[in-house]
């Protein structure tokens, strides 16, 4: 199984102090910085675009994990690659030409990711896994931060982990949504190794470093 990685989501960060917040996350040992790009069409919210990716690239030197929740993502892949994305993930539901989009990401020099929504059958991964560096299961309905983890996601994580081990053991299994101190251990135990957390990292209850340390300890102990 791949190494455990924590990917704080800037969706929950203080945008008035974005550079400082992402720098604090990087200094505290964040493995990736997760950037959720929303277009108001594929999901019912609008977040930010390539300019935000560029700003994060200038602020930190950890990999940028760019999650495109947009229709026809192939239209903008080059823009996000040029802005500094290290990993680009597209949704299987958002494009009629998934294979082509995955190929394009690879040709742009980025790691290749594919995501699915909570009720999308996992079978798409059986064909896609040979091309992937990262497989992402949404553990909430995409579009908003702060939602509750969908419990049935654990079975989906376990199933995808089995396929990854059989087909492409080098592929990371990422989850996004509802990851916090109550859910992270079970998610890691089920087989997720890249854990996206937003409000569990960026909040006023504790420092970013304290929050990341606590989440890492919980996930690490569960996956031993």
N, C-alpha and C positions, 0 to 999 in steps of 0.2 A: 504493500500500500504506500502511496505517496506521502511525503512529509506534511504534517499539519501546518496550515497557514491561516492566519487571521487577516481579513480584508475589511477594514473599517469603511463604511459607506459615507461619502460626503453629503449624502442627501439629508443627514441629521446634523451636519456641522453648522456652526454659526457662520453664516456667509459674510457677516461684517468683519470677521477675523479668520477668514478661510485659510490664508497662508500660514498663520500661526498655528491653527488647529491641525492642519495636515502635517506640518513640521513636528508638532508634538507627537502625533501618532507615529510618524516615522521614527522619531527618536526613541519612542517607547517600544519599538520592536515590531510594528506592523509589517507584515510580509508584502502585502499589496495595498494599494489604495483603490477602492471600488467606486466607480463613477457611473451612476444610473442615468442614462439619457432617455428622456421621455418626450413624446411628440404630441400628446393630446389626441391622438387618433388610435394608435395601437393600445394605449392605456389612457385612462381619463385624467391625465395630469400632464403638465409641461414642466420640465426641469431646466436643463441647460444643454449646451452644445459643445462644439469643438473648442470654443474660446475658453471654457472652463477647464477642459483637458489640458490645453496649453498652459494655463495658469498653474495648474497642479504640477505639470512637468517642470516648470521653472522653480517651484517651491521645494520639491522633494526629489530624491534619487531612487526611490523604491518603485517597482513596477506598477504601472497604471492599468487596472483591470476595468476596461470600458464595456459596459453592458448596455447594448442598444435595444431599447424597447420602442422601436419605431417601425413603421411600415416601409417596405422596400428598402431595407438598410443598405443594400448594395449601392444606392445612390450617393451615400456619404462615407463609405469605408475609407476612401483615399483621404478625405478631410480629417478623419479621426486619426489615421495613421500618421499623417503629417504633423498633427497637433501633439503627438507624443504617446499615443496609446501603445502599450506593450502587448496587451491581450485584447482582442475584440471578440465579443460574444454577440451573436445574432439569435433571434427567436425563430424556431422552426415554423411557428404559425404566421410569421410576418413576411415571408417571402415565398413566392412560387418556385424560386430557383435556388433552393438551399445549397445544393452541391456547388453551384457556380459561386455563390457568396463565400462559402468556405474556402474555395480555391483562391478567390480574390484576396481574402485576408492573408493567406499564406504568401501569395505573391507580393504583397505589400510589406512583408517582413515581420508581421506580427504573429503572436501565438493565436491559435484558432479555437474559438469557443462556440458552443451551441446550447441554447436554453429552451426549456419547455415550461408551459404554464401548469397549474396544479391538476387539471383534468385532461391534459393532453396525454395520450398513450405514450409510453416510453419506447415503443418499438422503433421510432425514428432513429434512436441511438444505435440500434444494431447495425444499420447501414452506415451511419456517420462516424462511429467510433474510430475506425482506422485513420480518419483525417483530423481527429481532434486532439488538442492539447488540454482542453477543459470542457467538461460536461456539466451544465448547470440545471439544477432542479429548483423551480420556484416553490417555496414553502409557504407563501401567501399569494393572494391574487395581486399581480403586479400593478403598480401605479401610485401607491402611497406607502410612506414609512409608518412604523409604529403599530403594524398589525400583529395579530396573534398567529403563532405557528400552527399550521394545519397538521393535526396529529397523524393522519394517514400518510403524510409525507415520509414517515420513517420506513414504511414498507417499500415505498418507491426508491428511497435512497439505498436500501439493502439490495433490491433487485438490480439497480444500475451498477452498484459496486460489484456484484457477481459478473455482470457482463463486461465491465471494465477489466477485471482480473483475467477474464478469458480472452478478450479481444485486443485490448490495448492497455496493459498495466501502467504505462507511463502517463496516462491521461488523469488529470485531476478531476475530482468530483466536488463541485461547489454547490452550496445551497445559499439561497438569498431570501430572507424574510422571517421575522419573528425570532431571530437568534438572540438569546439572552442567557442569563445565568441559570434559568430554569430549563431551557431547551437544548443548550449547546452540548451537554454531555451525551444525551441520547442520540443526537444527530451525529456526533463523532463516533459513537459506538455502532451506529447503523452503517457507517462507512464514508461519511462526508469528510473530506480532508481540507477543503478550502471553505471557510466559514465567514460569510459576510454579516457584519453587525453594524447597525447604525446608531439608534438611540441607546443601545447598551454600551456604546463607547463614548459618544458625544452627548453628555448630559451634565446637569449641575449637581448631581449626587456625589460624584467623586471625580478625581482627575482622569484624564484620558489614559495616563500610564497605569493607574490603579485598576481602571476598568479592563484594560487589555490584559494585564497580568492575571486578573481573576478569571477572565474568560479562557485564557490559554491554560491555566492550571486545571480548570474543569474539563476542558476538551482533552488535554494531554493525559490526565488520569483515566478518563473514560476509554481512550483508545489504546492503553497499554495492553 
